[in-house]
Amino acid sequence: MTAGHDHGRRLPSQGMRRRLFSVLAVTGAWTVCLVGTAPVAQADGVRSQQWYLDAMRAEEMWKVSTGEGVKVAVIDSGVNDSTDALRGQVLPGEDMTGAPGEATDDYLGHGTDMAEVIVGTGKNGSVRGLAPGAKVIPYRIPLKGLNSKSETSGYVKALRAAADSDAKIINMSFGGPYYDPARAEAVEYAIGKGKLLFASVGNDAEGKNRPEYPASYPGVVGVGATDEKGEVTGFSQYGVNVDLSAPGSEMPGWCDESFQKYCVRDGGTSSATAIASASAALIWAKNPDWTANQVLRVLVDTAGRKDRKEGASSVYIGYGAVRPRIHLLEGKGDPGDPGTNPIEATEPTLPPEASSSEGESDGKNDRDGAGGADEDRKDQGGAAAAASEDDGSLWIYLGAGAAAAIVVAGAFVLVRRTIRGT
């Protein structure tokens, strides 16, 4: 199959996927989830390029919460703590690469970008983070472009170290197509420690669209990307591992690891994940006694989606686009039972017209067929855009209008969500 993914074929169960991926060698490099569009260098300050802060009404939210007191573990390529945006924002971390350097030596620039999206100060024209009062703890692991010891070992050590740290949230803006038992156990360990884990679902929607890990591990919140129009981006992967969505298009970040200038490019599901983590930090700072489950429940409960049926989820935007201001400014969102995970045993599906009763493709919505799936994605993003009914400003939070959401119809049993509540 070419750029199209068979929208009618059933995704394998977690058990089946476990057996399939366990026979594959876990040797491929992690992929960071930025989209490599041609960057445009910005000579002046980049705040005007951070459209998502305006759309999310960040300035108003910061009067209620800046994320102060919350620590976010950033497992990535390292975090440069000497940029204008991150001076004073980075706590001591650990290097798990086995290569020269420390956790603050970012060999790709990717981890620094994610940290700035989360906690950047905006000083001297730099990036302003969505949760500027929070702090990050960097854990450097081998990603694309670094030759070092086992990637599995580095990731597992980093995740377990983050689980044992003071961080409440763990941000993982990367992914790979292989299941690994040791990594799955590390995820379970972190969840058992009360951490809230976010990971990018990947940027290969127009390619193979294979499930990405760690986003597909049970208990990890998979994050997709939306654009300024409130539509799901063409690159954002879809499937049962998409739990929430956030902005991931046309965002400023470092042009390269030299940290000399910013460029505007698609941040991809990487940046979307960082925004989701920052959103959680804002909510958790306001409610420090809540559990990870309760913070996630409020994110889900207040997410931007047209269909507000309880438990409704979509393979494109999950429960919808994150809207922390609905809780912070309007007091909405039910935290629920502190021991119950809100995405447990949810069953997202593909559009009904894309599947036959046997779960095989009928060809109507194959990407390499009539192109109906692309329309479904557009409609889904529009559903996020239409989610808010309370004002008439920008983007998904503010009522840009469009079609109905694609929601749960019960075609798939989502084993990855049947997790033990923490």
SESESE-658581 format. One record per residue (C-alpha): x negated, y, z negated; residue in three letters. Coordinates in steps of 0.02 Angstrom, whole numbers, plus 50000, padded with zeros to 5 digits. Example, Ala and Ser with C-alpha at 12.3 -4.5 7.8 and 13.67 -1.06 7.14 Angstrom:
BEGIN
493854977549610Ala493164994749643Ser
# end
This chain:
BEGIN
500005000050000Met499375017450041Thr499725033349945Ala501425026649900Gly501845016749745His503235003949758Asp504585012849659His505694997649659Gly504504984649593Arg504544980649408Arg503024985649308Leu502284970549219Pro502574968349035Ser501224973348914Gln500824955048885Gly500624951949070Met499594967749092Arg498514962148947Arg498154945549033Arg497824953949199Leu496654967349137Phe495734956449013Ser495004946149156Val494264961649235Leu492544967749186Ala492664983749087Val491234992049179Thr492025006449274Gly491705023949211Ala493065033349121Trp493845046449231Thr494185063649164Val495875070049216Cys495495086849294Leu495995089349476Val494575094349590Gly495385108349687Thr494285122249755Ala493905133849608Pro494055152749618Val492795161849510Ala493495174749391Gln492405189849358Ala493525197449224Asp494375190349072Gly495415174949103Val496885178348987Arg497925184549134Ser497665167549216Gln498385158249067Gln500175159049129Trp500685144749016Tyr500385154948858Leu501645167748918Asp502865154248972Ala502745145848803Met502905162648712Arg501275159648621Ala501115177248551Glu502785175248462Glu502355157948399Met500715163948326Trp501685175148208Lys502355159048131Val500935146748158Ser499205146948237Thr498795129048190Gly497765134748041Glu497255120547928Gly497435107148062Val495935098248135Lys495955090448308Val494715076948356Ala494175079048536Val493465062848606Ile492635068148766Asp490985073248848Ser490495083948700Gly490995101548650Val489865116648673Asn490085126448513Asp489135141748576Ser490395148248703Thr491295164348659Asp492925154948642Ala492255141748524Leu491065150648406Arg491655146148232Gly492965134048299Gln491965117948306Val491625107048153Leu490235094048141Pro490575078948249Gly489665063448310Glu488785057648467Asp489225040048523Met488315039748690Thr486595033548639Gly485905046848755Ala484875062248709Pro485865076248631Gly487205079048502Glu489085080548497Ala488915098948542Thr487905095148700Asp489245094148834Asp488525085548988Tyr490065088449097Leu490925103849029Gly492545094149016His492605092248828Gly492235110648806Thr493675114948922Asp494865104248820Met494285111748656Ala494535129348723Glu496285125248783Val496675119348606Ile495765131648491Val494915144948598Gly494815162248519Thr494925172348680Gly493455183148626Lys492525193048760Asn493735188048895Gly493625169448861Ser495015156548856Val496305158348718Arg496875141848646Gly498685137848609Leu498215134048428Ala496815146548392Pro496935143948205Gly496535125448216Ala494785117848223Lys494065103948330Val492925089548284Ile491955083448437Pro491555065148473Tyr490425063248624Arg490665047248723Ile490045041248894Pro491145047849033Leu490845050049218Lys489105056049255Gly488185049349102Leu487175033349098Asn487045026148924Ser487585011548818Lys489225002148830Ser490715013548861Glu491825001948762Thr490675002748612Ser490545021748617Gly492405024348633Tyr492835012048495Val491575019748377Lys492205037248416Ala494025032848391Leu493695023948227Arg492625038448166Ala493995050748213Ala495245039848121Ala494175040747965Asp493955059647980Ser495035074047918Asp495755076348093Ala497635074148103Lys497685073848294Ile496585064548417Ile496465071448594Asn495895059648733Met495925068548902Ser495245054049003Phe495735036849060Gly495305020949150Gly496315006749228Pro495694992749115Tyr496444985748956Tyr495174981448822Asp495614972348659Pro494294981548557Ala494964998348613Arg496744992948578Ala496234987848402Glu495395004648376Ala496995013448430Val497995003048307Glu496745007148171Tyr496915025848204Ala498805024948203Ile498725015348040Gly497725029947970Lys499165041748009Gly498395050148161Lys499365056948309Leu498535051548472Leu498745060148641Phe498005054248807Ala498165059348989Ser499145047749103Val498025051349253Gly498015061049416Asn498205047349546Asp500075048049578Ala499795049349765Glu498585034849761Gly498665018349668Lys499555025549516Asn498885011549406Arg499275012649219Pro497875022049131Glu497135017948962Tyr497105024048825Pro498775032148873Ala499545014848898Ser499035007748730Tyr500465005648605Pro500635020948497Gly499695033148608Val500715047748674Val500455048348863Gly500525065848936Val500955070849115Gly500705087649201Ala501915100949262Thr501605116749362Asp502105134949345Glu503755131649433Lys504205118449305Gly503985104249428Glu503005088449399Val501355090549491Thr501055079549641Gly499535071749559Phe500285067649388Ser500475048949372Gln502155041349330Tyr502725025749239Gly503275019149071Val501755026548985Asn502315044649012Val502995051248848Asp502875070148863Leu502315083148989Ser501415099848979Ala500635112849094Pro499195106349199Gly499135117349354Ser498105132749402Glu497195135149238Met495525143349196Pro494065132749142Gly492185132149158Trp491585130349337Cys490255117849283Asp489215112249136Glu488095127649147Ser489485137649062Phe489075153349162Gln490785157749230Lys492605152649230Tyr493555146149380Cys495405143649408Val495885125949457Arg497145112549417Asp496795107049240Gly497685090749276Gly498395079049146Thr496805082549047Ser497325100349009Ser499135094948988Ala498555083048852Thr497585096848766Ala499135108048767Ile500175093948693Ala498875091748556Ser498875110448521Ala500775110348515Ser500715096748384Ala499435106948285Ala500605121948282Leu502035111548215Ile500985101848090Trp500215117748020Ala501955124247981Lys502465107547905Asn500875100847823Pro501785087347725Asp502505079047880Trp501855062647949Thr501245060048127Ala502915051848166Asn503875067148109Gln502815079348209Val503025068448362Leu504895066948331Arg505075085848333Val504035087148492Leu505175074348572Val506765082048502Asp506335099448567Thr505545094448733Ala506195102948890Gly507375091648985Arg509095093949058Lys509825077648994Asp509855078848805Arg510555061648774Lys509675054348623Glu508295042648676Gly508295048448857Ala506615046648941Ser505935047849117Ser504495039649208Val503965056849270Tyr504095068749122Ile504425056748979Gly505545065448853Tyr505175082148935Gly503955096548927Ala503275101548757Val504125116948683Arg503445120148508Pro504275137248504Arg505985128848492Ile505485122848319His504385137448266Leu505515151548323Leu507225143548315Glu507015130748177Gly507655116448283Lys507025098648287Gly507425084448167Asp505855076548092Pro506815060848047Gly506135046047951Asp504285048347910Pro503965029847942Gly504845028148110Thr503975031448274Asn505175041048387Pro504605032848549Ile504715015148485Glu505625002848598Ala506135015948726Thr506495009648901Glu506155022549038Pro506655017749214Thr506405022849392Leu507855030449488Pro509275017849506Pro509285019749695Glu507465014449700Ala507794996949636Ser508854982149685Ser509674970849557Ser508164959449567Glu506964973749533Gly506184973049708Glu506004988049820Ser507404991749941Asp506285004050033Gly507365019250001Lys506155028349889Asn504465021049932Asp503175034749949Arg502535026450107Asp504315025350171Gly505605039050182Ala504775049850050Gly506245049749931Gly505105047549782Ala504315064349811Asp506045072049803Glu506365062449642Asp504785070049568Arg505325087449621Lys507045084749548Asp506275078249387Gln505195093649368Gly506695104349403Gly507615095349266Ala506265100949147Ala506405118349216Ala508265118649183Ala508085112049007Ala508175128348912Ser509825137548906Glu509375151548789Asp508505164648895Asp507985169049071Gly506105170549070Ser504805159249152Leu504565140949184Trp505205125249100Ile505545133448935Tyr506555147149011Leu507815140449134Gly507155139549313Ala508615128649368Gly508665112149465Ala509305094449477Ala509775081149350Ala508465071149256Ala508085053149292Ile508395044549127Val508465027949041Val509515014649127Ala508794999249044Gly507864991149188Ala506214989149098Phe505784982648926Val504414993948868Leu503334982948761Val501994996148739Arg503215006348635Arg503694992548514Thr502464997848383Ile502434997548197Arg503025014048122Gly501735023448021Thr
# end
